[in-house]
Amino acid sequence: GRGFAFRRKQKIERQYRKLLKKGRKVRSQQDNQFTDTYPEHLKHLYLAEEEMLKKRRRAPSDSVLSEEKLNKAVESVMTEGKFKKKTSNQKAKEEYEKIKAERARKREEAEKRKQQREAAQRLYKQKKMEAYKILSKKTKRGQPNLNLQMEFLLQKIQQNT
């Protein structure tokens, strides 16, 4: 039943399936290797020959047992499901891109706020300096010029109203 011979048989079947998988991978790589190297005027001949070779390869696989066909069908359904889902690497890349975009947006907003603040400070300092110049003017004898100060206060009152 489930003794040494049975385990040995299972081991051989696994090895055989492994070899089949490797063979499929190698063939697909070989098929993709020479696709665009055909000269344009002979391309149709090469493509026809390639199709014939593919048909020859398929012929021996028709003799595979129905059990193995079912296994392949199940594997193909499982792999299609895998391709629909994103891998963890793809998810991580997307997450990284989102974070990167968010950081760039925040950096731009901070830069805009900083520029607005600097512009407001420059304007404030300029007004302050003008007011200081007007208020600090002195007469020939060194006394404060009250006439200019009164004009400044009048302008200030008119701006507020």
Disulfide bonds with the S-S distance in Angstrom:
none
